[in-house]
Amino acid sequence: MRILIIGAGQTGRKLAAALTKKANEIIVVDKDVEKCKEVAEEGDIMAINRDATDPKLYEEIDLRKIDVVVAATDRDEVNLFVAMIAKDHGVPRIIVRVRDDRVAMVLEKAGIEKAICVPYVIAKLIEGMIEGKYAVASFAPTLTGNYGLASITLSENDSSIGKRLSDIKLPPEVKVLAVFDGTEMLNPNETAELKPGYEIIALVRNDRVKEFIEAFK
């Protein structure tokens, strides 16, 4: 497939790197020259340093021969523009990342295949984890920006054993969501003390994962 990705941020780069390994022809567009260089280093990817709001760009790329367009910039208005351009050119599959669920609704009503609202996706995922609908595990985020869910299981030799969560010095970029005691999810604010086998589930900025883990050791 010929896939056009607008936006070479974390989402765009990870997606391009993954898709190019599956014999797809990948084109990435971003107005930041350094980001384009980073994308090009990921593999056989065409990185174009251009403004995505320039209509001439899509004629040069020959948008009518693109199979999938992914609008993944951090600006809803740009992603909306890209989606409308792609739809006008008859692109069969259009996937858009947005921050506002109202924009997502507008896009899907306009016939866009999928508008992914990042805050909504994160909220539903966390809700599902707390309700036991999903397995608790650390994972690398794709659409969650600079944050991801991480978990750590406490052992009997950890320095955090016997303490309250409020006693643990965590970076401000860490938000504990729940504590799993092996049977049920506990409210972190109501957990009397941490015990061996407890699993701490948190929303953590990517560059703070190591500090999150070490805080409990």
QUILIN-V625444 format. One record per backbone hydrogen bond with DSSP energy under -1.0 kcal/mol. CO is the residue of the C=O (numbers start at 1). NH is the residue of the N-H. Records with the same first field share a line. If there is no record, write none. Layout:
BEGIN
CO->NH + NH
END
This chain:
BEGIN
1->25
2->67 + 68
3->27
4->70
5->29
6->72
9->13
10->14
11->15
12->16
13->17
14->18
15->19
16->20
19->22 + 24
25->3
26->46
27->5
28->48
29->7
32->36
33->37
34->38
35->39
36->40
37->41
39->42
43->45
46->28
48->30 + 50
51->54
54->57
56->60
57->61
58->63
62->65
63->66
67->93
68->4
69->95
70->6
71->97
75->79
76->80
77->81
78->82
79->83
80->84
81->85
82->86
83->87
84->88
85->89
86->91
87->90
93->69
94->114
95->71
96->116
98->118
100->104
101->105
102->106
103->107
104->108
105->109
106->110
107->112
108->111
114->96
116->98
117->121
118->122
119->123
120->124
121->125
122->126
123->127
124->128
125->129
126->130
127->131
128->133
129->132
144->147
146->206
148->204
149->139
150->202
152->200
154->197
155->158
158->161
160->163
163->194
164->167
165->168
168->170
171->174
173->205
175->203
178->201
179->186
180->199
184->181
186->179
187->190
194->162
195->198
198->154
199->180
200->152
201->177 + 178
202->150
203->175
204->148
205->208
208->212
209->213
210->214
211->215
213->216
216->160
END
